[in-house]
Amino acid sequence: MRTEKCAEGKEGDIMKLLSIAIPCYNSSAYMRNCIDSLLPGGEDVEIIIVNDGSKDNTPDIAEEYRERFPSIIKVVNKENGGHGSAVNSGIGHATGLYFKVVDSDDWVNQSAYLQILNTLKELVKDGKSIDMLISNFVYEKEGEKRKKVMKYHHALPQNRVFTWNEVKHFRVGQYILMHSVIYRTNLLRECGLKLPEHTFYVDNIFVFNPLPYVKNMYYLDVNFYRYYIGRADQSVNEQVMIGRIDQQIKVNKLMVDYYVDEMARIHANGKVKRYMRNYLDIITTVSSVLLIRSGLEENLEKKKELWKYIQEKDKWLWTRLRYGLLGNAMNLPGKVGRKISVDGYKICQRIFHFN
């Protein structure tokens, strides 16, 4: 049985504007930079440091910050359960009206951060409820001087509350990721979000499952989140992903299951249906190309099995994914076809700056 111990600040469970969960596992080398970037939020913010069974001095650093900022910092010490488990704990302990996840090796831009907090305060003051706030994030890729910024101003109205019906077309590679979103905390509870434990890449579920429940949104065109890419052991490193391909496939299948199970709710709005189907298309493409890129015969069989799983789960969804542009590209026959698929993937890497 998992045991969790929460060391709370003096304010106890007084409602905050924004709860920020920082999942930490052996994060002592970089977590200070993350926490320090969030402290300027002051008393409007609750920072929940979730120590996910670390073996280094992560819990000591967390406790140090809690003692220094008892009304802002909350510490949750728990057995190791993986990133998803840490996020679940963050949601469970959150007292803020809104909820954000910031990974321990990332950080935020201070001016954008304060602008977001002021926006949330103004919305609350005016009695306007939103389910999701979206902002930009920056790929802080090691060794690159020119930083890729993920923006949404072509797809989303700016500086006002809007609904799905006002959302325009997202460009290729332009998707709302965990780094982009702040949710209304109770929405995450209302939709029953629970991420799988001991599984990587669950951030895709975090930005997928709540979407049919999101009604009102707000987009701020500010470069808020700084997403660090560069550590050799990072979960998004391509070779690491290939080594953990079974977990990528697991997440892919869970997203397919959710789409099929919630199809009536998803298809109730054409914009939600289109966005979620396209996002699932991207995830399945990533799974497929990594399986191809591994060069292993057993992984080519796993790729066939994944597509068969989708077909058996729902023929309509399989048809839309399999015979779309990406689905066709990932299922070209023979070695030449697989080479074309990988070459296309490499081009996308250069354009969109992912690992």
C-alpha positions, 0 to 999 in steps of 0.5 A: 500500500502506498503511503503519502506524507504531506507537509503543509504550510501554515495556511493549511487548506486556504484556497489559492489562485494557482496550485503548481505541482513539481514532480521530483525524482532524484531532482537535486541537481536542478530543482532549485532553479525550477522552484526559484522561478515559481516563487515570485508568484507569492501568496497567490500560488501554492507550490506542491513539491512531490518527492516521488521516492527519491534516493538523493537529497531531493526531500531535504531540498524540498523541506528546506524550501518549505521551512523558508516559505511555509505559506507557499510551499507544500511537500508531499513525500511518497513511494516511487510511482512514476511521473503520472503518480506524482501528478495524481498526488499533486492534483489530490493535494491541490487547494488552488482554483487552477492547476499547473504541472512544472517538471523539476528540470524546467522553469518559467519566465517571470514576466509571463508568469506574473501576467498569467497570474494577473489574468487569472485574478482578473477573470475571477474578479469579473466572475468569469470561469475558464476551464483551461488557460493556454500559453506558449512554451519555449524549447530550451534545447541544449546547444541551440542558440535559436530557441523554438517557441510553440505559439498558438496565435494562428489557431486561438483567439487572444486575450479573451474567453472563447469556446471550441467553436472559435478554435481554428486549424492547428498547424502540423506539429502545433499541439497543446502540450502539458507545458502549455496548459493550466486547468481548472482544478475541479475540472480534472477531478470532475473528468476523473483524470487518473494517470497510470503509474510507473509509465512514461509519456503520460503527459499526453494523457494529461492534455488529452482526456480532459478536453471533452470536458473543457468548455471555456478557454483563454489564450495568452500569447506569452512565452511562459514555460521553458522546456529543457531538452538536453539530458542524455537520460531524459525520457524524450531522448529518442534512444531512450524512447526506443528503449521504452517503446512498450510504455509509448505503446501503452499510452497510445493504446490508453488514448485509443481506448479513451477516445472510443469510450468517450466517443459520444462526448467527443463527437458532440463537438466537431472541433473537439473531435477533429483536434483529438483525432489529429492528436491521436494521429500524431501519437500513433505516428510517433509510436510507429516511426520509433518502432521502425527506427529501432530496426528490430524485427520484433518492433516491426511486429509490434507496429503491426499489432498496434495498428491491428489493436486500433482496427479491432477497437474501432473500425471508423477510427482506424480508417481515419488514422490508417488512410490519412497522410501520416497513417499512409506514410507510416505504413509504406511497404518494405525497406524502401517504404520504411526508409521514406518514413524515417526520412520524413520523420527526420525532416520534421525533427529539423523543422519542429526541433523535437528530439 
